[in-house]
């Protein structure tokens, strides 16, 4: 997107160009795309060219956003595509994470933090930490043959001097139940690109969200997600070249893709006999919690390594580290369920 804006609108304000592009992209979504039954175009509604950040709802392919404010909103999906399911027939954890990723990108457009940052070429927003929790029914009840309509809620819950935290939850829009199938806390940092370090948010932003301001975070109190002796545990390492298909619109490997390689590395570790207890593809076992710390990013074509360990005392705890050229890109810890699925999720039987 940055490349397109730079070429098409070299002299225009960047955020105005962005709004113009997004208005064109979504123009067809707000009116009929074909002629009405009379066969003419006379009765077609004029396209809505209101910039997305000014709307309280809009439609995309397969997705509806509604109840949008500068502090939150809802994203409703019209089912789960076949391609989202993994090789065991479960909803792939990395594909699910992409839905949370998508809702953050879309809903944040109404947020003052996003707009003020996007207006400047010297600043950006970077995800630094994510903590996921999954209910047992996420792994056991969502399959190719179950009826489930994902609804993701988004809420801005905390503002710091240079950070803000988003809380997202997954519900079943079909049953309209209050049961939470999954949830995620995401910490985003305001970064000065020239100084390559955190920088305070605009004072006007902090004042705008003063009810959410916390000088010391009440959420992110645990800093180290690795035990001190992790390097002494038996480990497994695999190497990967970043494919272009894993690159997001910022031209870096998407956060969700890292979890895909975590699970691949875990299954390889099982095959190599590095883990205890787990005997089959890790996708057969429910993931209960994921904690990820992001330090840097990867571009297409770069080589990286994923290394994994299992805790010496607690079988449920798996650890992962992604490195490139000796530098740590991210670290993660998983809490796994010990009982694997007994039912083939590709089958109705």
N, C-alpha and C positions, 0 to 999 in steps of 0.2 A: 504493500500500500504506500509506503514512504517513497518508493521508486516511482510509482505511477504519479503521485502528487507532484513530485519534483519535476518530472518531465512535462506533465500537462499544465501545471500551474506554477511556473517558475517565479512569477512576480506577485502572486497572490498570497494572502495570509493563509497559512497551512490549514488552520481549522475550518476556514470558510470553504476551502477546496475539498476538505474531507467531507463536510456536510453536503456539498453539492454532489459529490460522487455517490455517497450513500443514499441521497434522495433519488438519484437516477436508478440506482440498483433496486430500490424498493418501490419504485413508481408503479410497476405492474401489479404489485401485491395488494394495492389498495383499491383497485378497480378491475372490472372484467378484462381478461386478456384476449377474449374473442368477441365477435359480434353477438348481440342478443338474438332471441328466437326469430325476430322479424328479419334477420339477415343484414341489418344496417348497424352503423356505428353511432347513430344519432342519440341513442338513449344511454350510451356508456357514461359512467361517472367520470368526471375529470380526475386525473391522478393527484394524489396528495403529495406535494413536494415539500411539506414541512420537514425540516431537519429532524433526524431521529431523536436528538437530545431534547427536543421540545415536545415529544409525543408521550402520552401515558400508556399507549399500546401500539403494537404493530405486528404484522405477520411475516414469517419467513417460510421457506420450504419446510414442511413437516413440523413447524414450531410456531407457537403464538406467545408473544410477550404481552403482559397486561399488568395493571395496577402499578405502573412504574412511577417512582419518585426518585429524588436524589439520594434517598437512603435505602432503597430496596425495590423489590418487585417480584413477579412470578414468571416462570417460563414453563409452558405446558407443551408436551410432545404428543403427537398423534400416534403413539406406539413406539416400539423399538425395532429398527431395521434388522433384517436377517444378518447383515454383515457385522453387527455389534456383538454377536455371540461368539464365544471362543471355541476352541477345538473340542471341549467337553460339553458344549451346549449351554454353558452358563453365560450370563452377561459379563463379558470381559471387563476386568477391573479398569484397564487402561481406556477402554471405550466409554465406560461410565464416567470416568474422570474428565473426558472431553466434553461431556454435557455440562458439567459444572464449570469447565473452562469457558465454554461458549456463553453461558449465562452471565458470567463475570464480565466478559468483554462487552456484551450487548447492554446490560443494565448499567454498567459503570459509565456509559456515555452520558447519562443524565447527571452525573456527579460532578460537582465543582472541581474536585481534585483532578479528575481526568481532563476536563476541559482546559484548566489553567496550565496543566503540564503539557498537553498536546500543543498549546499555542507557542511553546518555547522549544527551540531546537537544542537547547542546552540541558534539558532535563528529561528524565523518563521514569517510569514506574516499573519496579522489578519485584517479582514474587520471591520472598525469602524463606517462608516456612509454610507448610501445610500439614494439618492433622485431620485424618479421616477416621470415622467410626462407622461400622456396618452392622446392621441387625442380622440375626440368623436367617430371617426370611428373605433377605436380599439374595443370599446364595441358594437357599433351598426352594424358594417359591417363584422366582422369576426365570422363565425358560422360554424356549421357542414356542411352546404350546400353551403357555399361560397367558391370560389377558391382563396386561399391565400398561397403564398410561402414565408415564413419568411426569411429575410436577415438581419443579425445583423452585424453592423460595430463596430469596437473596436478601440479606440484611446487613447494613453497615453497623457494626456493634462497638467499635472502639477507634479513637483517633489518638495518636501520639504526636510528638514533636516532628518526626519525619516518617511516620508509618501510619497505616490504617489497617483494620482487621475486618474481614467479611465473614459472615456465617451463612452457610447454605445447608438446606435440608431437602431430602428426597421423599416424596409422598406418592401414593397411588391415586391419581386423579379419577380413575374409574370407580373405585369403591368410595371415594371421598372420605376415607378413614383418616384419623389423626395419627396413625402409626407412622413413625419415622423409620424408613428403610435404610437411610444413610445420611450422614452429615459431615460437614467439612468446615474447618476454620482456616482461613488464608490470611497470612500477614504480607502486606505489600509495602515496599519501601520507596520513598522519593529519592532519586539519585541524580547527582550532578555529573553529567557525562564528561565534562572537561576535567573536573577534579577527581572523578572516579571514586566518589564516596557519598555517603548519605548526606542529605541536606534538609534543613527544616522546611516544612510545608509553608505555603503562603499564609501569613497571619490572618488574612481574610477567611481562608478555609478553616483554620482552627477556630476562629470566632464563630463561623457559620455552624459548625458542629460542636459547639462548646459543651453541649450536654453529653457528648460521647468522649470528651477529652480526658485522658489519663496520663499524667506525667510519668508514672511507672505502671507498666502494663499489668492488668489483673488477670490476663489470659496466658501470656507467654512468659511463664516463670521458670520453666525448665529449659536450660540452654543446650546441654549436651545430650544427644540422643544415642550415643554410643557408650558402652561400658569401657572403662579404662584398659581392660585386658583383652579387647576384641582381637588385636593383632596376634595374640598367642593361640587363638582357637584355630582348628583345622578350617581351611577355606578352599573355595573354588573360584577361578577367574576365567572369564571369556572376553574375547576381543570383538569389536563391532566397528564397522564404518557407517557413519550417519547417512541413511538414505534420504533422498530428496522428499520422499513421501512422508517423512516424519517432521518436516519443517513447517513452522507456522507462519503467519503473516508478518511476523517480526524478523523472519529469516533465521530463526534459531530453532533447535529441536524443541518440540512442544513438551510441556511438563508431563502430560499424560503418557507420552512415548517412553519416558524413563521407566515407568512402572511396567510397561510391556517387556522391557529388557531385564528388569528385576525378576519377573516371573519366569522368563526364559532361562536366566542364569540359575534360578532356584531349581528348576526341573533338571537342568544339566548337573547341578550339584547332587541331586537325588540319584541320578543315573550313575554318577561317579562314586556314590557311597559316602559323600561328605556329611550329609545330614543324618541324624538319628530319627527314628520313628516314621518319617515320611518315606513312602515306598513307591508312589506313583506320581504322575504329572501333578505339579503343585496346584493346577487349576481345579483339581478334584476337591481340594480342601478350602474351606471358607476362610477368607481374610477378614479378621475382626477389626483390626486397627492398622493404620499406616501413618507414620510420622516422617516427613521429608524436609530436609534442610538444603536449600539451593544456594550455591556459592558463585556459580558462573554458568555460562551457556556453551552450546556446541553448534557449529554451522555444518551444512551439508558437506560430506566428503571427509570430515575429520574422523580420525581414529580415536576410539576410547575403549577403556576396559571397565568391566563390571565385576566386582569381587564380592563374595558373600560368605557369611559365617553363621553358625547357629550357636545360641547361648549355651554355655557349658551346663548350667543348672536348670534353666527353663526351656523345655523343648519347643514351646510356642513362639519363642522370640527368634526372628531371623534378622540379620543385618546386611546392608548393602552399601557399597561405595563405588561411585563412578569417578574415574580418573582419566585425564588426557594430558599427555606429555608431562606426567609426574604431578600435575596439579589436581586437587580434588574439585570435581564439578558439583557433586551433591552427595548426600548421605541419607540413608533411610533405615527405618526399623519397621518390621511387620510383626503383628501379633496374629498367629494363625490358630484356627480351630483344629483340633487333633483328629476329629472324625470326618472321614471323607464322604462325599455323596455316594449313596447306594443306588441311586436311580440314574439311568442314562438320560440326560436332559435332551438328547436329540430324538427321543422316542416318546410316544404317548403312553406306552405301556409301563 
